[in-house]
Amino acid sequence: MNDLDPKPNDEPRVEPREETVSWRMGQLGQDTRLGSTLKEEEKAMITAILAKNSDLFAWTITDMPGIDPRIISHKLSIYKEASQ
């Protein structure tokens, strides 16, 4: 498989420090990752906060109405030729 990311290969990438597990916040596709070594009370506290604030997450473009792309936008860092 070709690497389509134009960043230099020696540039460090951010990776989790430990294994992670998936946790569903709401509907199918609304998942996040939690550290697999969390104690049960830590996991319960974090998931309670995430669930309470789940309406703050944008899962689709329709969850972000009215955001001017001049203020914020997401762009993939890939070679232009990759789509051809």
PDB file of N, CA, C and O in Angstrom:
ATOM      1  N   MET A   1       0.841  -1.170   0.000  1.00  0.00           N
ATOM      2  CA  MET A   1       0.000   0.000   0.000  1.00  0.00           C
ATOM      3  C   MET A   1       0.891   1.239   0.000  1.00  0.00           C
ATOM      4  O   MET A   1       1.886   1.297   0.722  1.00  0.00           O
ATOM      5  N   ASN A   2       0.534   2.208  -0.798  1.00  0.00           N
ATOM      6  CA  ASN A   2       1.303   3.447  -0.876  1.00  0.00           C
ATOM      7  C   ASN A   2       0.947   4.374   0.268  1.00  0.00           C
ATOM      8  O   ASN A   2      -0.206   4.441   0.695  1.00  0.00           O
ATOM      9  N   ASP A   3       1.946   5.086   0.759  1.00  0.00           N
ATOM     10  CA  ASP A   3       1.710   6.105   1.774  1.00  0.00           C
ATOM     11  C   ASP A   3       1.361   7.390   1.044  1.00  0.00           C
ATOM     12  O   ASP A   3       2.186   7.934   0.310  1.00  0.00           O
ATOM     13  N   LEU A   4       0.141   7.880   1.240  1.00  0.00           N
ATOM     14  CA  LEU A   4      -0.324   9.070   0.533  1.00  0.00           C
ATOM     15  C   LEU A   4      -0.072  10.348   1.325  1.00  0.00           C
ATOM     16  O   LEU A   4      -0.402  11.437   0.856  1.00  0.00           O
ATOM     17  N   ASP A   5       0.500  10.234   2.500  1.00  0.00           N
ATOM     18  CA  ASP A   5       0.771  11.391   3.343  1.00  0.00           C
ATOM     19  C   ASP A   5       2.092  12.021   2.920  1.00  0.00           C
ATOM     20  O   ASP A   5       3.124  11.352   2.955  1.00  0.00           O
ATOM     21  N   PRO A   6       2.085  13.314   2.515  1.00  0.00           N
ATOM     22  CA  PRO A   6       3.320  13.939   2.039  1.00  0.00           C
ATOM     23  C   PRO A   6       4.295  14.334   3.144  1.00  0.00           C
ATOM     24  O   PRO A   6       5.365  14.867   2.848  1.00  0.00           O
ATOM     25  N   LYS A   7       3.957  14.087   4.404  1.00  0.00           N
ATOM     26  CA  LYS A   7       4.890  14.407   5.477  1.00  0.00           C
ATOM     27  C   LYS A   7       6.108  13.488   5.375  1.00  0.00           C
ATOM     28  O   LYS A   7       5.994  12.354   4.910  1.00  0.00           O
ATOM     29  N   PRO A   8       7.261  13.971   5.804  1.00  0.00           N
ATOM     30  CA  PRO A   8       8.448  13.101   5.791  1.00  0.00           C
ATOM     31  C   PRO A   8       8.229  11.873   6.669  1.00  0.00           C
ATOM     32  O   PRO A   8       7.597  11.958   7.722  1.00  0.00           O
ATOM     33  N   ASN A   9       8.750  10.742   6.232  1.00  0.00           N
ATOM     34  CA  ASN A   9       8.583   9.498   6.984  1.00  0.00           C
ATOM     35  C   ASN A   9       9.241   9.526   8.349  1.00  0.00           C
ATOM     36  O   ASN A   9       8.843   8.772   9.237  1.00  0.00           O
ATOM     37  N   ASP A  10      10.244  10.380   8.539  1.00  0.00           N
ATOM     38  CA  ASP A  10      10.934  10.415   9.824  1.00  0.00           C
ATOM     39  C   ASP A  10      10.256  11.364  10.819  1.00  0.00           C
ATOM     40  O   ASP A  10      10.708  11.491  11.957  1.00  0.00           O
ATOM     41  N   GLU A  11       9.171  12.032  10.396  1.00  0.00           N
ATOM     42  CA  GLU A  11       8.452  12.925  11.299  1.00  0.00           C
ATOM     43  C   GLU A  11       7.655  12.078  12.285  1.00  0.00           C
ATOM     44  O   GLU A  11       6.889  11.205  11.878  1.00  0.00           O
ATOM     45  N   PRO A  12       7.834  12.336  13.587  1.00  0.00           N
ATOM     46  CA  PRO A  12       7.122  11.507  14.572  1.00  0.00           C
ATOM     47  C   PRO A  12       5.611  11.716  14.498  1.00  0.00           C
ATOM     48  O   PRO A  12       5.136  12.820  14.230  1.00  0.00           O
ATOM     49  N   ARG A  13       4.882  10.660  14.736  1.00  0.00           N
ATOM     50  CA  ARG A  13       3.421  10.704  14.750  1.00  0.00           C
ATOM     51  C   ARG A  13       2.936  10.465  16.181  1.00  0.00           C
ATOM     52  O   ARG A  13       3.537   9.702  16.937  1.00  0.00           O
ATOM     53  N   VAL A  14       1.858  11.119  16.528  1.00  0.00           N
ATOM     54  CA  VAL A  14       1.296  10.955  17.863  1.00  0.00           C
ATOM     55  C   VAL A  14       0.576   9.617  17.924  1.00  0.00           C
ATOM     56  O   VAL A  14      -0.287   9.331  17.094  1.00  0.00           O
ATOM     57  N   GLU A  15       0.924   8.819  18.885  1.00  0.00           N
ATOM     58  CA  GLU A  15       0.316   7.511  19.093  1.00  0.00           C
ATOM     59  C   GLU A  15      -0.057   7.378  20.559  1.00  0.00           C
ATOM     60  O   GLU A  15       0.590   7.986  21.412  1.00  0.00           O
ATOM     61  N   PRO A  16      -1.089   6.595  20.874  1.00  0.00           N
ATOM     62  CA  PRO A  16      -1.412   6.365  22.289  1.00  0.00           C
ATOM     63  C   PRO A  16      -0.249   5.700  23.008  1.00  0.00           C
ATOM     64  O   PRO A  16       0.510   4.936  22.411  1.00  0.00           O
ATOM     65  N   ARG A  17      -0.118   5.994  24.285  1.00  0.00           N
ATOM     66  CA  ARG A  17       0.969   5.402  25.074  1.00  0.00           C
ATOM     67  C   ARG A  17       0.643   3.981  25.512  1.00  0.00           C
ATOM     68  O   ARG A  17       1.524   3.250  25.964  1.00  0.00           O
ATOM     69  N   GLU A  18      -0.601   3.596  25.380  1.00  0.00           N
ATOM     70  CA  GLU A  18      -1.024   2.266  25.802  1.00  0.00           C
ATOM     71  C   GLU A  18      -2.084   1.752  24.827  1.00  0.00           C
ATOM     72  O   GLU A  18      -2.527   2.473  23.933  1.00  0.00           O
ATOM     73  N   GLU A  19      -2.477   0.507  25.014  1.00  0.00           N
ATOM     74  CA  GLU A  19      -3.557  -0.052  24.198  1.00  0.00           C
ATOM     75  C   GLU A  19      -4.849   0.696  24.523  1.00  0.00           C
ATOM     76  O   GLU A  19      -5.031   1.198  25.633  1.00  0.00           O
ATOM     77  N   THR A  20      -5.731   0.758  23.545  1.00  0.00           N
ATOM     78  CA  THR A  20      -7.015   1.412  23.758  1.00  0.00           C
ATOM     79  C   THR A  20      -8.150   0.450  23.443  1.00  0.00           C
ATOM     80  O   THR A  20      -7.970  -0.557  22.757  1.00  0.00           O
ATOM     81  N   VAL A  21      -9.326   0.790  23.964  1.00  0.00           N
ATOM     82  CA  VAL A  21     -10.532   0.021  23.683  1.00  0.00           C
ATOM     83  C   VAL A  21     -11.595   0.991  23.197  1.00  0.00           C
ATOM     84  O   VAL A  21     -11.607   2.159  23.585  1.00  0.00           O
ATOM     85  N   SER A  22     -12.479   0.504  22.353  1.00  0.00           N
ATOM     86  CA  SER A  22     -13.547   1.326  21.804  1.00  0.00           C
ATOM     87  C   SER A  22     -14.659   1.469  22.830  1.00  0.00           C
ATOM     88  O   SER A  22     -14.956   0.531  23.569  1.00  0.00           O
ATOM     89  N   TRP A  23     -15.275   2.654  22.874  1.00  0.00           N
ATOM     90  CA  TRP A  23     -16.427   2.901  23.732  1.00  0.00           C
ATOM     91  C   TRP A  23     -17.451   3.679  22.935  1.00  0.00           C
ATOM     92  O   TRP A  23     -17.139   4.750  22.414  1.00  0.00           O
ATOM     93  N   ARG A  24     -18.665   3.168  22.828  1.00  0.00           N
ATOM     94  CA  ARG A  24     -19.728   3.815  22.063  1.00  0.00           C
ATOM     95  C   ARG A  24     -20.392   4.881  22.932  1.00  0.00           C
ATOM     96  O   ARG A  24     -20.887   4.603  24.025  1.00  0.00           O
ATOM     97  N   MET A  25     -20.387   6.108  22.412  1.00  0.00           N
ATOM     98  CA  MET A  25     -20.977   7.228  23.142  1.00  0.00           C
ATOM     99  C   MET A  25     -22.479   7.330  22.924  1.00  0.00           C
ATOM    100  O   MET A  25     -23.206   7.785  23.807  1.00  0.00           O
ATOM    101  N   GLY A  26     -22.942   6.916  21.770  1.00  0.00           N
ATOM    102  CA  GLY A  26     -24.359   7.071  21.440  1.00  0.00           C
ATOM    103  C   GLY A  26     -24.751   6.069  20.392  1.00  0.00           C
ATOM    104  O   GLY A  26     -24.757   4.862  20.633  1.00  0.00           O
ATOM    105  N   GLN A  27     -25.082   6.582  19.216  1.00  0.00           N
ATOM    106  CA  GLN A  27     -25.508   5.734  18.117  1.00  0.00           C
ATOM    107  C   GLN A  27     -24.317   5.033  17.470  1.00  0.00           C
ATOM    108  O   GLN A  27     -23.156   5.334  17.748  1.00  0.00           O
ATOM    109  N   LEU A  28     -24.651   4.091  16.601  1.00  0.00           N
ATOM    110  CA  LEU A  28     -23.627   3.389  15.838  1.00  0.00           C
ATOM    111  C   LEU A  28     -22.756   4.395  15.101  1.00  0.00           C
ATOM    112  O   LEU A  28     -23.277   5.295  14.442  1.00  0.00           O
ATOM    113  N   GLY A  29     -21.457   4.259  15.201  1.00  0.00           N
ATOM    114  CA  GLY A  29     -20.522   5.174  14.555  1.00  0.00           C
ATOM    115  C   GLY A  29     -20.067   6.314  15.447  1.00  0.00           C
ATOM    116  O   GLY A  29     -19.189   7.088  15.067  1.00  0.00           O
ATOM    117  N   GLN A  30     -20.654   6.424  16.630  1.00  0.00           N
ATOM    118  CA  GLN A  30     -20.260   7.474  17.564  1.00  0.00           C
ATOM    119  C   GLN A  30     -19.396   6.855  18.663  1.00  0.00           C
ATOM    120  O   GLN A  30     -19.780   6.786  19.831  1.00  0.00           O
ATOM    121  N   ASP A  31     -18.220   6.412  18.240  1.00  0.00           N
ATOM    122  CA  ASP A  31     -17.299   5.733  19.152  1.00  0.00           C
ATOM    123  C   ASP A  31     -16.077   6.604  19.424  1.00  0.00           C
ATOM    124  O   ASP A  31     -15.680   7.433  18.605  1.00  0.00           O
ATOM    125  N   THR A  32     -15.502   6.392  20.586  1.00  0.00           N
ATOM    126  CA  THR A  32     -14.225   7.014  20.919  1.00  0.00           C
ATOM    127  C   THR A  32     -13.347   5.919  21.512  1.00  0.00           C
ATOM    128  O   THR A  32     -13.788   4.779  21.657  1.00  0.00           O
ATOM    129  N   ARG A  33     -12.129   6.255  21.850  1.00  0.00           N
ATOM    130  CA  ARG A  33     -11.191   5.257  22.380  1.00  0.00           C
ATOM    131  C   ARG A  33     -10.796   5.651  23.799  1.00  0.00           C
ATOM    132  O   ARG A  33     -10.565   6.825  24.086  1.00  0.00           O
ATOM    133  N   LEU A  34     -10.719   4.666  24.674  1.00  0.00           N
ATOM    134  CA  LEU A  34     -10.293   4.857  26.054  1.00  0.00           C
ATOM    135  C   LEU A  34      -9.085   3.972  26.321  1.00  0.00           C
ATOM    136  O   LEU A  34      -8.929   2.916  25.707  1.00  0.00           O
ATOM    137  N   GLY A  35      -8.239   4.406  27.235  1.00  0.00           N
ATOM    138  CA  GLY A  35      -7.093   3.593  27.620  1.00  0.00           C
ATOM    139  C   GLY A  35      -7.541   2.283  28.235  1.00  0.00           C
ATOM    140  O   GLY A  35      -8.437   2.262  29.078  1.00  0.00           O
ATOM    141  N   SER A  36      -6.926   1.199  27.819  1.00  0.00           N
ATOM    142  CA  SER A  36      -7.343  -0.126  28.292  1.00  0.00           C
ATOM    143  C   SER A  36      -6.912  -0.398  29.731  1.00  0.00           C
ATOM    144  O   SER A  36      -7.409  -1.339  30.349  1.00  0.00           O
ATOM    145  N   THR A  37      -6.008   0.396  30.270  1.00  0.00           N
ATOM    146  CA  THR A  37      -5.535   0.146  31.629  1.00  0.00           C
ATOM    147  C   THR A  37      -6.223   1.032  32.668  1.00  0.00           C
ATOM    148  O   THR A  37      -5.805   1.070  33.825  1.00  0.00           O
ATOM    149  N   LEU A  38      -7.277   1.746  32.257  1.00  0.00           N
ATOM    150  CA  LEU A  38      -7.999   2.570  33.231  1.00  0.00           C
ATOM    151  C   LEU A  38      -8.627   1.686  34.305  1.00  0.00           C
ATOM    152  O   LEU A  38      -9.115   0.593  34.016  1.00  0.00           O
ATOM    153  N   LYS A  39      -8.611   2.164  35.534  1.00  0.00           N
ATOM    154  CA  LYS A  39      -9.324   1.479  36.607  1.00  0.00           C
ATOM    155  C   LYS A  39     -10.819   1.679  36.363  1.00  0.00           C
ATOM    156  O   LYS A  39     -11.218   2.646  35.714  1.00  0.00           O
ATOM    157  N   GLU A  40     -11.639   0.778  36.876  1.00  0.00           N
ATOM    158  CA  GLU A  40     -13.079   0.841  36.644  1.00  0.00           C
ATOM    159  C   GLU A  40     -13.676   2.170  37.105  1.00  0.00           C
ATOM    160  O   GLU A  40     -14.545   2.719  36.427  1.00  0.00           O
ATOM    161  N   GLU A  41     -13.224   2.696  38.247  1.00  0.00           N
ATOM    162  CA  GLU A  41     -13.775   3.974  38.721  1.00  0.00           C
ATOM    163  C   GLU A  41     -13.351   5.137  37.821  1.00  0.00           C
ATOM    164  O   GLU A  41     -14.112   6.089  37.648  1.00  0.00           O
ATOM    165  N   GLU A  42     -12.144   5.069  37.245  1.00  0.00           N
ATOM    166  CA  GLU A  42     -11.700   6.095  36.293  1.00  0.00           C
ATOM    167  C   GLU A  42     -12.523   6.018  35.014  1.00  0.00           C
ATOM    168  O   GLU A  42     -12.973   7.038  34.492  1.00  0.00           O
ATOM    169  N   LYS A  43     -12.714   4.803  34.514  1.00  0.00           N
ATOM    170  CA  LYS A  43     -13.502   4.611  33.303  1.00  0.00           C
ATOM    171  C   LYS A  43     -14.930   5.105  33.515  1.00  0.00           C
ATOM    172  O   LYS A  43     -15.496   5.763  32.642  1.00  0.00           O
ATOM    173  N   ALA A  44     -15.516   4.788  34.670  1.00  0.00           N
ATOM    174  CA  ALA A  44     -16.885   5.222  34.958  1.00  0.00           C
ATOM    175  C   ALA A  44     -16.977   6.742  35.000  1.00  0.00           C
ATOM    176  O   ALA A  44     -17.938   7.316  34.489  1.00  0.00           O
ATOM    177  N   MET A  45     -15.996   7.395  35.598  1.00  0.00           N
ATOM    178  CA  MET A  45     -16.004   8.849  35.688  1.00  0.00           C
ATOM    179  C   MET A  45     -15.863   9.480  34.299  1.00  0.00           C
ATOM    180  O   MET A  45     -16.596  10.410  33.963  1.00  0.00           O
ATOM    181  N   ILE A  46     -14.937   8.983  33.506  1.00  0.00           N
ATOM    182  CA  ILE A  46     -14.698   9.538  32.172  1.00  0.00           C
ATOM    183  C   ILE A  46     -15.899   9.303  31.266  1.00  0.00           C
ATOM    184  O   ILE A  46     -16.332  10.221  30.569  1.00  0.00           O
ATOM    185  N   THR A  47     -16.440   8.095  31.263  1.00  0.00           N
ATOM    186  CA  THR A  47     -17.574   7.805  30.384  1.00  0.00           C
ATOM    187  C   THR A  47     -18.815   8.590  30.806  1.00  0.00           C
ATOM    188  O   THR A  47     -19.619   8.967  29.953  1.00  0.00           O
ATOM    189  N   ALA A  48     -18.984   8.842  32.103  1.00  0.00           N
ATOM    190  CA  ALA A  48     -20.117   9.663  32.564  1.00  0.00           C
ATOM    191  C   ALA A  48     -19.988  11.092  32.035  1.00  0.00           C
ATOM    192  O   ALA A  48     -20.976  11.684  31.602  1.00  0.00           O
ATOM    193  N   ILE A  49     -18.785  11.644  32.068  1.00  0.00           N
ATOM    194  CA  ILE A  49     -18.550  13.004  31.556  1.00  0.00           C
ATOM    195  C   ILE A  49     -18.771  13.043  30.052  1.00  0.00           C
ATOM    196  O   ILE A  49     -19.410  13.963  29.542  1.00  0.00           O
ATOM    197  N   LEU A  50     -18.244  12.047  29.335  1.00  0.00           N
ATOM    198  CA  LEU A  50     -18.429  11.992  27.881  1.00  0.00           C
ATOM    199  C   LEU A  50     -19.911  11.871  27.521  1.00  0.00           C
ATOM    200  O   LEU A  50     -20.388  12.567  26.625  1.00  0.00           O
ATOM    201  N   ALA A  51     -20.634  10.998  28.209  1.00  0.00           N
ATOM    202  CA  ALA A  51     -22.060  10.806  27.925  1.00  0.00           C
ATOM    203  C   ALA A  51     -22.846  12.083  28.219  1.00  0.00           C
ATOM    204  O   ALA A  51     -23.723  12.464  27.445  1.00  0.00           O
ATOM    205  N   LYS A  52     -22.535  12.742  29.329  1.00  0.00           N
ATOM    206  CA  LYS A  52     -23.231  13.980  29.709  1.00  0.00           C
ATOM    207  C   LYS A  52     -23.009  15.072  28.671  1.00  0.00           C
ATOM    208  O   LYS A  52     -23.889  15.901  28.440  1.00  0.00           O
ATOM    209  N   ASN A  53     -21.838  15.077  28.046  1.00  0.00           N
ATOM    210  CA  ASN A  53     -21.477  16.119  27.089  1.00  0.00           C
ATOM    211  C   ASN A  53     -21.469  15.625  25.645  1.00  0.00           C
ATOM    212  O   ASN A  53     -20.848  16.254  24.788  1.00  0.00           O
ATOM    213  N   SER A  54     -22.139  14.521  25.359  1.00  0.00           N
ATOM    214  CA  SER A  54     -22.098  13.943  24.016  1.00  0.00           C
ATOM    215  C   SER A  54     -22.674  14.881  22.957  1.00  0.00           C
ATOM    216  O   SER A  54     -22.340  14.761  21.779  1.00  0.00           O
ATOM    217  N   ASP A  55     -23.538  15.813  23.366  1.00  0.00           N
ATOM    218  CA  ASP A  55     -24.105  16.755  22.401  1.00  0.00           C
ATOM    219  C   ASP A  55     -23.079  17.779  21.923  1.00  0.00           C
ATOM    220  O   ASP A  55     -23.356  18.523  20.982  1.00  0.00           O
ATOM    221  N   LEU A  56     -21.917  17.836  22.540  1.00  0.00           N
ATOM    222  CA  LEU A  56     -20.871  18.769  22.133  1.00  0.00           C
ATOM    223  C   LEU A  56     -19.997  18.214  21.009  1.00  0.00           C
ATOM    224  O   LEU A  56     -19.215  18.953  20.411  1.00  0.00           O
ATOM    225  N   PHE A  57     -20.126  16.918  20.720  1.00  0.00           N
ATOM    226  CA  PHE A  57     -19.323  16.284  19.679  1.00  0.00           C
ATOM    227  C   PHE A  57     -20.006  16.429  18.328  1.00  0.00           C
ATOM    228  O   PHE A  57     -21.226  16.298  18.224  1.00  0.00           O
ATOM    229  N   ALA A  58     -19.230  16.697  17.310  1.00  0.00           N
ATOM    230  CA  ALA A  58     -19.744  16.784  15.946  1.00  0.00           C
ATOM    231  C   ALA A  58     -19.394  15.490  15.230  1.00  0.00           C
ATOM    232  O   ALA A  58     -18.222  15.208  14.985  1.00  0.00           O
ATOM    233  N   TRP A  59     -20.410  14.704  14.893  1.00  0.00           N
ATOM    234  CA  TRP A  59     -20.190  13.425  14.225  1.00  0.00           C
ATOM    235  C   TRP A  59     -20.341  13.539  12.725  1.00  0.00           C
ATOM    236  O   TRP A  59     -19.760  12.757  11.974  1.00  0.00           O
ATOM    237  N   THR A  60     -21.129  14.522  12.285  1.00  0.00           N
ATOM    238  CA  THR A  60     -21.332  14.736  10.855  1.00  0.00           C
ATOM    239  C   THR A  60     -21.294  16.237  10.592  1.00  0.00           C
ATOM    240  O   THR A  60     -21.318  17.041  11.524  1.00  0.00           O
ATOM    241  N   ILE A  61     -21.233  16.606   9.320  1.00  0.00           N
ATOM    242  CA  ILE A  61     -21.212  18.015   8.938  1.00  0.00           C
ATOM    243  C   ILE A  61     -22.499  18.712   9.364  1.00  0.00           C
ATOM    244  O   ILE A  61     -22.485  19.908   9.656  1.00  0.00           O
ATOM    245  N   THR A  62     -23.609  17.982   9.402  1.00  0.00           N
ATOM    246  CA  THR A  62     -24.879  18.587   9.818  1.00  0.00           C
ATOM    247  C   THR A  62     -24.905  18.920  11.305  1.00  0.00           C
ATOM    248  O   THR A  62     -25.772  19.667  11.757  1.00  0.00           O
ATOM    249  N   ASP A  63     -23.961  18.373  12.068  1.00  0.00           N
ATOM    250  CA  ASP A  63     -23.847  18.708  13.495  1.00  0.00           C
ATOM    251  C   ASP A  63     -23.143  20.042  13.704  1.00  0.00           C
ATOM    252  O   ASP A  63     -23.015  20.503  14.838  1.00  0.00           O
ATOM    253  N   MET A  64     -22.684  20.671  12.616  1.00  0.00           N
ATOM    254  CA  MET A  64     -21.918  21.922  12.716  1.00  0.00           C
ATOM    255  C   MET A  64     -22.489  23.002  11.812  1.00  0.00           C
ATOM    256  O   MET A  64     -21.752  23.574  11.008  1.00  0.00           O
ATOM    257  N   PRO A  65     -23.770  23.296  11.917  1.00  0.00           N
ATOM    258  CA  PRO A  65     -24.340  24.296  11.013  1.00  0.00           C
ATOM    259  C   PRO A  65     -23.775  25.683  11.282  1.00  0.00           C
ATOM    260  O   PRO A  65     -23.514  26.058  12.425  1.00  0.00           O
ATOM    261  N   GLY A  66     -23.594  26.431  10.208  1.00  0.00           N
ATOM    262  CA  GLY A  66     -23.210  27.832  10.344  1.00  0.00           C
ATOM    263  C   GLY A  66     -21.744  28.104  10.606  1.00  0.00           C
ATOM    264  O   GLY A  66     -21.383  29.256  10.848  1.00  0.00           O
ATOM    265  N   ILE A  67     -20.885  27.103  10.570  1.00  0.00           N
ATOM    266  CA  ILE A  67     -19.462  27.344  10.788  1.00  0.00           C
ATOM    267  C   ILE A  67     -18.849  27.833   9.484  1.00  0.00           C
ATOM    268  O   ILE A  67     -18.888  27.139   8.468  1.00  0.00           O
ATOM    269  N   ASP A  68     -18.295  29.010   9.522  1.00  0.00           N
ATOM    270  CA  ASP A  68     -17.663  29.608   8.341  1.00  0.00           C
ATOM    271  C   ASP A  68     -16.324  28.912   8.096  1.00  0.00           C
ATOM    272  O   ASP A  68     -15.482  28.895   8.994  1.00  0.00           O
ATOM    273  N   PRO A  69     -16.099  28.334   6.910  1.00  0.00           N
ATOM    274  CA  PRO A  69     -14.838  27.630   6.639  1.00  0.00           C
ATOM    275  C   PRO A  69     -13.605  28.529   6.724  1.00  0.00           C
ATOM    276  O   PRO A  69     -12.482  28.029   6.782  1.00  0.00           O
ATOM    277  N   ARG A  70     -13.802  29.848   6.731  1.00  0.00           N
ATOM    278  CA  ARG A  70     -12.647  30.736   6.917  1.00  0.00           C
ATOM    279  C   ARG A  70     -12.185  30.722   8.369  1.00  0.00           C
ATOM    280  O   ARG A  70     -11.053  31.105   8.665  1.00  0.00           O
ATOM    281  N   ILE A  71     -13.050  30.286   9.269  1.00  0.00           N
ATOM    282  CA  ILE A  71     -12.696  30.220  10.690  1.00  0.00           C
ATOM    283  C   ILE A  71     -12.029  28.886  11.002  1.00  0.00           C
ATOM    284  O   ILE A  71     -10.980  28.839  11.644  1.00  0.00           O
ATOM    285  N   ILE A  72     -12.649  27.807  10.543  1.00  0.00           N
ATOM    286  CA  ILE A  72     -12.082  26.481  10.786  1.00  0.00           C
ATOM    287  C   ILE A  72     -12.516  25.542   9.673  1.00  0.00           C
ATOM    288  O   ILE A  72     -13.658  25.589   9.215  1.00  0.00           O
ATOM    289  N   SER A  73     -11.604  24.700   9.247  1.00  0.00           N
ATOM    290  CA  SER A  73     -11.922  23.668   8.273  1.00  0.00           C
ATOM    291  C   SER A  73     -10.936  22.523   8.440  1.00  0.00           C
ATOM    292  O   SER A  73      -9.861  22.692   9.016  1.00  0.00           O
ATOM    293  N   HIS A  74     -11.307  21.379   7.939  1.00  0.00           N
ATOM    294  CA  HIS A  74     -10.469  20.189   8.032  1.00  0.00           C
ATOM    295  C   HIS A  74     -10.009  19.826   6.628  1.00  0.00           C
ATOM    296  O   HIS A  74     -10.818  19.710   5.707  1.00  0.00           O
ATOM    297  N   LYS A  75      -8.714  19.649   6.478  1.00  0.00           N
ATOM    298  CA  LYS A  75      -8.172  19.256   5.183  1.00  0.00           C
ATOM    299  C   LYS A  75      -7.265  18.057   5.377  1.00  0.00           C
ATOM    300  O   LYS A  75      -6.489  17.991   6.330  1.00  0.00           O
ATOM    301  N   LEU A  76      -7.374  17.116   4.464  1.00  0.00           N
ATOM    302  CA  LEU A  76      -6.508  15.952   4.514  1.00  0.00           C
ATOM    303  C   LEU A  76      -5.163  16.295   3.894  1.00  0.00           C
ATOM    304  O   LEU A  76      -5.091  16.947   2.853  1.00  0.00           O
ATOM    305  N   SER A  77      -4.116  15.853   4.539  1.00  0.00           N
ATOM    306  CA  SER A  77      -2.770  16.113   4.057  1.00  0.00           C
ATOM    307  C   SER A  77      -2.320  14.948   3.177  1.00  0.00           C
ATOM    308  O   SER A  77      -1.566  14.077   3.611  1.00  0.00           O
ATOM    309  N   ILE A  78      -2.800  14.952   1.923  1.00  0.00           N
ATOM    310  CA  ILE A  78      -2.424  13.903   0.977  1.00  0.00           C
ATOM    311  C   ILE A  78      -1.970  14.552  -0.326  1.00  0.00           C
ATOM    312  O   ILE A  78      -2.250  15.724  -0.580  1.00  0.00           O
ATOM    313  N   TYR A  79      -1.288  13.798  -1.122  1.00  0.00           N
ATOM    314  CA  TYR A  79      -0.856  14.291  -2.429  1.00  0.00           C
ATOM    315  C   TYR A  79      -2.072  14.534  -3.304  1.00  0.00           C
ATOM    316  O   TYR A  79      -3.005  13.731  -3.303  1.00  0.00           O
ATOM    317  N   LYS A  80      -2.077  15.629  -4.051  1.00  0.00           N
ATOM    318  CA  LYS A  80      -3.175  15.937  -4.967  1.00  0.00           C
ATOM    319  C   LYS A  80      -3.354  14.829  -5.993  1.00  0.00           C
ATOM    320  O   LYS A  80      -4.479  14.551  -6.409  1.00  0.00           O
ATOM    321  N   GLU A  81      -2.263  14.193  -6.409  1.00  0.00           N
ATOM    322  CA  GLU A  81      -2.317  13.150  -7.414  1.00  0.00           C
ATOM    323  C   GLU A  81      -2.987  11.875  -6.906  1.00  0.00           C
ATOM    324  O   GLU A  81      -3.333  11.003  -7.702  1.00  0.00           O
ATOM    325  N   ALA A  82      -3.175  11.757  -5.594  1.00  0.00           N
ATOM    326  CA  ALA A  82      -3.703  10.531  -5.013  1.00  0.00           C
ATOM    327  C   ALA A  82      -5.130  10.246  -5.457  1.00  0.00           C
ATOM    328  O   ALA A  82      -5.536   9.084  -5.481  1.00  0.00           O
ATOM    329  N   SER A  83      -5.903  11.267  -5.810  1.00  0.00           N
ATOM    330  CA  SER A  83      -7.289  11.050  -6.197  1.00  0.00           C
ATOM    331  C   SER A  83      -7.427  10.652  -7.657  1.00  0.00           C
ATOM    332  O   SER A  83      -8.528  10.329  -8.102  1.00  0.00           O
ATOM    333  N   GLN A  84      -6.354  10.669  -8.398  1.00  0.00           N
ATOM    334  CA  GLN A  84      -6.435  10.358  -9.822  1.00  0.00           C
ATOM    335  C   GLN A  84      -6.225   8.881 -10.093  1.00  0.00           C
ATOM    336  O   GLN A  84      -6.263   8.454 -11.247  1.00  0.00           O
TER     337      GLN A  84
END
